Amino acid sequence: MSALQSVITKRDHFVSILAFGGSREKYESLLDYLLSWEVLNWEEYEKVSILGQPLSSLVRELLDILTCKGEDGCRLFLDALDEMANGPHEDGNCLHTPEDLSKVLSYLRRERPRIVRKIHNHIDEIFNHLVTQDCMSKYEADSLQLPIYSPSQKARRLIDLLWGKGNESARCLISFIQHLQHGMTQLSHVDLGYQKKMKSVIAAQSQYLSTYDGGANMCLESIYTENVLELGKSSTKTDFVQSPQNPLSLLDIFNADGLINKNADTVLLLGDAGSGKTTLLHQIHCLWAEGQAFHNFCYIFPFSCRKLCCISDMVSLQTLLFDHCCWPDQSKEDIFSFILSSPSRVLFTFDGFDEFKFAFMDDHKHCSPTNPTSIGTLVFNLLQGNLMKDSIKMVTSRPYAVTAVFKKYVRKEVHLKGFSEAGIELFMKKHHDDPEISRRIVSLVKANSSLLGLCHIPVFSWIVSTCHKELFLNSFNSPQTITDMYFLTLKHFLQHAAPGQKFVDNLLEQRINSIRHLGKLALTGLCHGLFVFSHQQIVDAEVNEQDISLGFLILSKNVSLDNTFSSQHYEFIHTTFQCFFAALYIAVSDDVKTRFIKSVFNWTPKSSTLAEKFRHLRAQENNTTSIKDMDIQNLQITANFVAGLFSQRLYKLITKSWQPQNLSRKLTVVTKCLSKAIHKHFKSIPPAVKGEAKTMHAMPQFVWLVKCIYEMQNTDLSRKAVVGLEVDHLKMTFCGIGPAECTALAYVLKHLKSPSGIQLDHNSVGDTGIDQLLPCLHICKALYLRDNNISDKGICKLLDQATRWPNFQKIALFNNKLTDECAGSFANLLKHKQNFLALRLGNNFITEAGAVVLAEGLRENKSIQFLGFWGNRVGDIGAEAIAVALRNNKSLIWLSLVANNIGSPGAQALAAMLQENTALEELCLEENNIQDQDVILFAEALKKNRTLKVLKLSKNCIGVQGVSALAEALQHNSTITSIWLNGTNLTSEEVQKFYKLECRLSL
């Protein structure tokens, strides 16, 4: 299709993306290119950029003008859209005044897009300079600096003004830009002192990693272990393919793979509590400071959101960078000028955005780098790009804290999935100098599947590594739950604080007051959104030096700037430990009533806010703790710990050590609350639509309740939790389910009475999670595990047992990491399960070798109805093997081989199969390399075949000859309802002709 035809036929689309799906800024950027390429003259430009006119009207006017300009104008318009979509390509060359001064205005027009990008961060000083040089009046400058304009819009209006003033004013602007460029160049060579100082400071902050107990620091390089990284689900497709052979690495975080929004600047790193977000950020800082990576950044400005929350004064960007990050010893203004003029050379990192106490908003614009504002407004405008546009901002956060409003400004989303099994082993080896100790720890973890599931989260790997002596001596039974792990750590710390004591149980009794003090501080902090505590808050909670000496409360490096006692601030070694101590306080303190526990476990998203509930509760109880604002996820973590403390093992230990008065009443309340909450969840399931299976879409709250039940380790409760649950399909997609959650789900779901489909798409199950799920999969009739980071190891273990599951009939594994190594297991499943119905393996890494093996099992199976191979690499040999296996098949009704690099040999084999097969109803072959001569064979097959209803051949190499053959074949076939042929090599006239000839051809 020609450019002119494209503009005419897709007019509504262009209006939509420019007027309704875009912004004034995007539209004006497009006009910059059209002016500079002389697609528009000045009069036309003024006509399509009138202020006050609706953007949709201006876009339609622009399209009318472009249509009149014919093919060349429309082609340049499409090129301009591509240029904008791909982002600017700077050549690094400076702007130079033309030798012929009479050509300065044309130069200003030709370089308009580049000039706008170079000056928008310096617009205030440029206005001042031009006024001083009498190139514009103060009135003109004020009219262009109205707050309704963004910096880029101010730059464009300045260029428009100078266009009418002549060559001299334009030359003055270009001269000043050259001055800026010269300053930037000089600064990058002369003032390396600030960079050197910054690297020294960051290296000191990042090179050593504090242990969770606040003890001896360890060299980051010797302890850092890579996490599993994944691109966000909404990332765009690129040439990068995340596979077992090509995993996402630390160095890939800032590249162009998997972008969500090319025009945004913020890279988002998401991970659950304890997954290693802060440590990964330390690694990035350290690699840059030591000159090992990320050389494209001149400066990195690291910020902790905890520390930023403590800033109450109004701050400017300059103040934030220099007063709260790294102070320059000299040339402060020159350094700041370089930072503003070279934003792409600067990286900002914000750690712990979920702890930033300000709700993200985008309705308060702040574009001045020197004018002060509140810290929340400043940070939000940095993340939006209103300040320091084109600089990269990296934000770490727990997933729940990122709102839809914030996601509009995210350039790239990366998920931190914790350690792989190999990563766990590497971490243990790095953590201990003695190879025998690390070997024993690894053996211990691998021998206990529950422990292995937990250790994928780095904080649990640290706990196991730290408490290995207790585990080896078996003084504490092998931990099964998260609460067990943290209680193990509590005992370890108490023993460490009193090395002469032999009996840990006595220590629990002796340190009850310390635990109460820390628990009261922890709960009060969570209820008020506090993670850093001042000296006065420590005193108010009755926390003394003996309590601090336990090691759970450490000096805050984020806030404690000097060593004076009154200025010191404290924080728990990790947020999860703050939740654990809050749970301990809830369990052992007689000040906490049962009504408080009811409110914790009865919370639902549809109810009033948690803060309102707790405020009301505390008003009733007249308690000293006033709940003001408790984070939802921290509430759920605390509730998990509360439930875990009432497990039989820990309940006995707490009763023996601390003898709280109303512990048994609290146990009864927790049990009843969990039982009622999960049954209430089941009762909310709407009745099944007539003729369809009854489905329960389990929200994350359901997973949380199941985790609470598992933490209690109460078999009767887990059985009663699902008694009477009658659903055909249990859907738990996008619920953040990892190996630990899989353990809890299996603990409860294994008690289901009726076979059910289980859908776990878009989670983080992984191979270890598969292992954890096995105890409940015998009741599974359909299992959906799309996009779960599963490899051959995990799926082969599942398939080895699946042959013994009588109800198991369907499995879907799109978007995982399966290769040819698992093909034998699938073939064996097909051979031995003659009631198996559906196998979907789309978008994995199976080649012709795997397809040949799987075809052997397919040949012997008499039941399969659906086979999906979309997005693999089976090629011609694999397609031929599958075609041969299906010639006499009587059960398969749907086959997808989309995007499998199938050419003529494979296509011809499939066409021959259609002549003999009498069962297949839909064949999907889009996005392959099928030619006209192959389509002619398909057409011949359709003259004989009387079962196929849909044939999909879109996006192949098909022209008039192939389409003609299909049209002729349809005259002899009344079974076919549709043949998909989108993306053929036909003109619009030919498309219309064939559609009129045969409406079943979808062109």
Disulfide bonds with the S-S distance in Angstrom:
none
